Amino acid sequence: MATTEVLFNPLLPEFHANPYPFYHQLREKDPVHETSMGFWVLTRYDDVVMSLRDPRFGREAFEPLLAAMYGQEGEQGRLPRSMLFRDPPDHTRLRTLVSKAFTPRVIEGMRSHIQSIVDRLLDKVQDAHAMDVIADLAYPLPVTVICEMLGVPTGDHHAIRGWSSDIARSLDAIGLLADREIVERGGAARRALGDYFRALVRERRQRPQEDLLSLLIAAEEQGDKLSEGEVLAMCVLLFIAGHETTVNLIGNGLLALLRHPDELEKLKRDPGLVPSAIEELLRYDSPVQRTGRFTTTDVEIQGRKIPSGSLVVAAIGAANRDPGHFPDPDRLDIARPDNRHVAFGFGIHFCLGAPLARVEGQIALGSLLRRMPGLTLQTPAPEWRESSTLRGLKALPVTF
């Protein structure tokens, strides 16, 4: 079909601003789409879920792409691949080491502490009757929480913010033609963040504390569970994944509510709907829009043969708007029943921090609506960040 080459192009400004019409067009006309850039895109819910759970779709083959961005594994300054880009058994070994820190039970035990962080952040802006939700709440909340969990000193939070932003932006370059400067800045940021954690590891070896970093070092010192390089790669991953998606959940979620005043009023009248609302906001404008896998063998989907070794993009944002699974998918419904969205992925790489993101989102949005009932958007068109893999706002100015 003549138009397929422009159907999936996150570099287009109109795609970047609102990808959902493009997803609908793809799903209807070419749901197993081979792009002109040489990779495949899946937009149907069932196909996305299949690609995320089926072992014929793996992550190991990302290494050549990562090497092109960050240098060869073992090269000076290059960290090993994190568990995000590993298949079993390495993925299983690495994930098992940290999974106990992110169980729903552990995270529920942090609820009152997270509430106190939110209260402190909102106290700072309460009397101003205006705030930038991203800078004043959505960013500092999850960064504070993940830094406390890892053991990053409070005074260092600001210094590592820029590195995280550059790494998040460089994710777009995996599989897409990207500005070389974005790739170089991402690589430099990853090395800088790795060096930062390397210094922190040295400190923790001498003075262990009750934090994740000390737990990882203890596992490394037992000898057979992970290397120091893997400790550093895990720290970088947990830091970035531990806040980037939650920032976008809170920002995208509040923007959606402010643009749907009936749903906003419904939530104010019934705060018991907050957990359901968070699930719907995750579905409606997903913080992570896509993820990728490589085929380890030839795979046929709906009569289309995808050759072994192909990069396959699972469009999470499209799957979450599939009318085959979500009736009236473009409508925001904070009480939507049976909401089996895939905003946190699926299968062995299902987001480790999902319980934490949910609780942070529930507390942040619940507290905002309770304490600032007259929230009003101050710009009709907030600006989106440059990243298209991670979808989020640069700023969200409101008055109350």
C-alpha positions in Angstrom: 0.0 0.0 0.0 1.3 3.4 -1.0 1.0 5.1 2.3 2.5 2.5 4.6 5.9 4.2 4.7 4.5 7.3 6.5 2.1 5.4 8.8 4.7 4.7 11.5 7.1 7.6 11.9 7.5 8.9 15.4 9.8 11.6 14.0 6.8 13.4 12.3 5.7 16.3 14.5 2.0 15.4 14.2 2.7 11.7 15.1 4.7 12.9 18.1 2.0 15.3 19.3 -0.8 12.6 19.0 0.2 9.1 17.9 -3.2 7.5 18.4 -4.8 8.3 15.0 -1.7 6.8 13.3 -2.0 3.7 15.5 -5.7 3.3 14.5 -4.8 3.6 10.8 -2.0 1.1 11.1 -4.2 -1.4 13.1 -7.0 -1.2 10.5 -4.9 -1.2 7.3 -1.6 -2.9 8.1 -1.5 -4.4 11.6 1.7 -6.4 10.9 3.6 -3.5 9.4 7.0 -3.6 7.7 8.4 -0.1 7.8 10.7 1.5 5.3 13.3 1.7 8.1 13.6 -2.1 8.1 11.7 -3.1 11.2 8.2 -4.4 11.9 5.5 -2.8 14.0 2.6 -4.6 15.7 -0.5 -2.6 16.7 -3.1 -5.2 17.6 -3.5 -6.0 21.3 -3.3 -9.8 20.8 -0.2 -9.5 18.6 1.6 -7.2 21.0 0.9 -9.5 23.9 2.0 -12.5 21.9 5.3 -10.8 21.0 6.0 -10.0 24.7 5.3 -13.4 26.1 6.6 -15.7 23.2 10.2 -16.9 23.6 10.6 -16.6 19.8 10.9 -12.9 20.5 14.0 -12.1 22.5 16.2 -9.2 23.7 19.8 -10.6 23.4 20.1 -9.5 19.7 19.9 -5.8 20.8 23.6 -6.0 21.6 24.9 -4.9 18.1 22.5 -1.8 18.3 23.6 -1.1 21.9 27.3 -1.5 20.9 26.8 1.1 18.1 25.4 3.5 20.6 27.6 2.9 23.7 30.6 0.9 22.5 31.4 -2.8 22.7 30.8 -4.8 25.9 34.0 -4.9 27.9 35.2 -1.6 26.3 36.5 0.9 28.8 33.6 2.8 30.4 30.9 0.6 28.8 28.6 -1.1 31.4 27.3 -4.6 30.7 23.7 -4.8 29.4 21.1 -4.5 32.1 18.5 -7.2 32.6 16.2 -5.2 30.2 18.3 -6.4 27.3 18.8 -10.0 28.5 17.0 -13.3 28.0 16.9 -16.2 30.5 18.9 -17.5 32.3 20.8 -14.2 32.8 17.6 -12.2 32.9 16.1 -14.5 35.5 19.3 -14.4 37.7 19.4 -10.6 37.7 15.7 -10.0 38.2 15.5 -12.4 41.1 18.1 -10.4 43.0 16.0 -7.2 43.1 12.4 -8.4 42.7 11.8 -8.8 46.5 12.2 -5.0 46.9 9.3 -4.3 44.6 6.6 -6.7 45.6 3.1 -5.2 46.2 3.4 -6.1 49.9 6.7 -4.2 50.3 5.4 -1.2 48.3 2.2 -1.0 50.3 4.3 -0.7 53.4 5.9 2.4 51.9 2.5 4.1 51.3 2.5 6.4 54.4 6.1 7.5 53.6 5.2 8.2 50.0 2.2 10.2 51.2 4.5 12.3 53.5 6.7 13.1 50.5 3.7 14.2 48.4 2.4 16.3 51.3 5.8 18.0 51.7 6.0 18.8 47.9 2.4 20.2 47.8 3.0 22.3 51.0 5.7 24.2 49.1 3.2 25.4 46.4 -0.1 25.5 48.3 0.1 29.2 49.1 1.2 30.2 45.5 -2.1 28.8 44.1 -0.1 27.8 41.0 2.4 25.1 40.1 4.1 23.2 37.3 2.9 19.7 38.1 5.9 18.1 36.4 8.7 20.2 38.1 6.9 20.5 41.5 5.4 17.0 41.9 5.6 14.5 39.1 9.4 14.5 38.9 10.6 15.0 42.5 8.2 12.4 43.9 9.5 9.2 42.1 13.1 10.5 42.0 13.0 10.9 45.8 11.5 7.5 46.3 13.9 5.6 44.0 16.9 7.5 45.3 16.0 6.6 48.9 15.5 2.9 47.9 18.9 2.8 46.1 20.7 4.9 48.7 21.5 8.0 46.6 22.2 11.0 48.9 19.5 13.7 48.7 21.9 16.4 47.6 22.8 14.4 44.5 19.3 14.2 43.0 19.6 17.3 40.9 23.0 16.5 39.5 21.9 13.2 38.0 18.6 14.5 36.5 20.2 15.7 33.3 21.9 12.4 32.7 18.6 10.5 33.1 16.9 12.8 30.6 19.6 12.3 28.0 19.5 8.5 28.4 15.7 8.4 28.1 15.9 10.5 24.9 18.5 8.2 23.4 16.1 5.2 23.7 14.4 6.6 20.5 17.6 5.8 18.6 17.3 2.1 19.1 16.0 1.0 15.7 15.2 4.5 14.4 17.3 6.9 12.4 18.4 9.4 15.0 20.5 12.5 15.4 24.0 11.5 16.1 24.2 14.1 18.9 21.3 12.4 20.7 23.1 9.1 20.6 26.4 10.6 21.8 24.7 12.5 24.6 22.9 9.3 25.7 26.2 7.4 25.7 28.0 10.1 27.7 25.2 10.3 30.2 25.1 6.5 30.7 28.9 6.5 31.3 28.6 9.5 33.7 25.8 7.8 35.7 27.8 4.6 35.8 30.8 6.5 37.2 28.5 8.2 39.7 27.3 4.8 41.0 30.8 3.3 40.8 31.9 5.9 43.4 28.8 5.2 45.5 29.6 1.5 45.4 33.1 2.1 46.8 31.5 4.1 49.6 28.9 1.5 50.4 31.5 -1.3 50.5 33.0 0.4 53.5 29.7 1.6 55.1 26.8 -0.7 54.1 23.3 0.6 54.8 19.7 -0.6 54.6 19.3 0.1 50.9 19.2 -1.7 47.5 22.7 -0.8 46.6 24.1 -2.5 49.7 21.9 -5.5 49.0 23.3 -5.7 45.4 26.9 -5.3 46.7 26.4 -8.1 49.2 25.1 -10.4 46.4 28.1 -9.5 44.3 30.6 -10.2 47.1 29.1 -13.8 47.4 30.9 -14.3 44.2 28.6 -16.2 41.8 25.5 -14.0 41.5 26.6 -10.9 39.7 29.6 -8.8 38.8 30.4 -5.2 39.8 29.6 -4.2 36.2 26.2 -5.8 36.6 25.6 -4.0 39.9 26.3 -0.7 38.2 24.1 -1.5 35.2 21.3 -2.5 37.6 21.6 0.8 39.5 21.4 2.8 36.3 18.4 0.8 35.1 16.5 1.1 38.4 17.2 4.8 38.7 15.9 5.6 35.2 13.0 3.1 35.1 12.2 3.9 38.7 11.1 7.5 37.9 10.8 8.2 34.2 7.5 6.3 33.7 5.9 7.6 36.9 6.7 11.2 35.9 4.7 10.6 32.7 1.9 8.7 34.4 1.2 11.6 36.8 1.6 14.3 34.0 -0.2 12.5 31.2 -2.9 11.4 33.7 -3.6 14.8 35.1 -3.7 16.3 31.6 -6.2 13.7 30.5 -8.4 14.4 33.6 -8.3 18.2 33.0 -9.3 17.7 29.4 -12.3 15.5 30.5 -14.0 17.6 33.2 -16.9 15.1 33.6 -14.4 12.3 34.6 -12.5 14.7 36.8 -15.7 15.6 38.7 -16.6 12.0 39.0 -13.3 11.3 40.6 -13.6 14.2 43.0 -17.0 13.0 44.1 -15.8 9.4 44.6 -12.1 9.2 45.6 -12.6 5.4 45.9 -12.3 5.4 42.1 -8.6 6.5 42.3 -7.1 3.0 41.8 -9.4 2.4 38.8 -8.7 5.8 37.4 -4.9 5.2 37.5 -5.4 2.0 35.5 -7.5 3.9 32.9 -4.9 6.7 32.7 -2.2 4.2 32.1 -4.2 2.7 29.3 -5.4 6.0 27.8 -2.1 7.8 27.3 0.6 5.2 28.1 3.9 6.5 29.6 5.8 3.9 27.6 4.6 3.9 24.0 6.6 1.0 22.6 9.1 -1.7 23.2 11.1 -4.0 21.0 12.1 -7.6 20.5 14.2 -9.5 17.9 12.8 -12.7 16.3 15.0 -15.7 17.1 13.3 -17.7 14.3 11.0 -17.1 11.4 7.5 -16.1 12.8 4.3 -15.9 10.9 1.6 -13.4 12.2 -1.7 -13.1 10.3 -0.2 -14.5 7.1 2.9 -12.2 7.2 6.2 -13.9 7.6 8.7 -12.0 9.8 12.2 -13.4 9.1 14.5 -14.5 11.9 16.7 -11.7 13.3 14.1 -9.0 12.6 13.5 -6.1 15.0 9.8 -6.1 16.0 8.3 -3.1 17.7 5.4 -3.8 20.0 3.3 -0.6 20.0 2.0 -0.6 23.6 0.2 2.7 23.1 -1.7 1.1 20.1 -2.5 -2.1 21.9 -4.1 -0.1 24.7 -6.4 1.6 22.2 -7.5 -1.6 20.4 -11.3 -1.6 20.1 -11.2 -5.4 20.0 -10.3 -5.3 23.7 -11.4 -1.9 25.0 -14.9 -0.8 23.9 -14.9 2.9 22.7 -11.1 3.0 23.3 -10.6 6.7 22.7 -13.0 7.6 25.5 -11.6 8.2 29.0 -13.6 6.1 31.5 -12.1 6.1 35.0 -14.5 3.3 36.0 -13.7 1.1 32.9 -14.3 -2.5 33.9 -11.9 -5.4 33.0 -9.1 -3.0 32.1 -6.4 -5.4 31.1 -4.0 -2.8 29.6 -0.4 -3.5 28.8 1.1 -0.2 29.9 3.6 -2.1 32.1 4.4 -4.7 29.4 3.7 -8.4 29.6 5.7 -11.6 30.1 9.1 -12.0 31.8 9.9 -8.3 31.2 6.7 -7.1 32.9 7.6 -3.8 34.7 9.3 -4.7 38.0 8.3 -1.3 39.4 4.6 -1.5 38.5 3.4 -1.7 42.1 5.5 1.3 43.0 4.3 3.4 40.0 0.7 2.5 40.8 1.0 3.6 44.5 2.9 6.8 43.6 0.3 7.7 40.9 -2.6 7.0 43.3 -1.2 9.1 46.1 0.0 12.0 43.8 -3.3 12.4 41.9 -5.5 11.6 44.9 -3.7 14.3 47.0 -3.8 16.8 44.2 -7.5 16.5 43.7 -8.2 16.6 47.5 -5.9 19.6 48.3 -6.3 21.6 45.0 -9.9 21.0 44.0 -10.0 24.0 41.6 -7.2 22.8 39.4 -7.2 24.7 36.0 -4.9 24.1 33.1 -3.0 27.2 32.2 -2.1 26.4 28.6 -4.4 24.8 25.9 -1.5 22.8 24.4 1.2 21.7 26.8 4.5 20.8 25.1 5.6 17.2 24.8 9.1 16.1 25.6 11.2 15.1 22.5 11.2 11.4 23.4 8.6 9.3 21.6 9.4 5.9 23.3 8.6 7.5 26.6 5.7 9.8 26.2 5.5 12.7 28.6 5.2 16.5 29.1 7.9 19.0 29.5 5.7 21.1 31.8 2.1 21.1 33.1 1.3 24.6 34.5 -1.9 24.8 36.6 -3.6 27.2 39.0 -5.9 26.2 41.8 
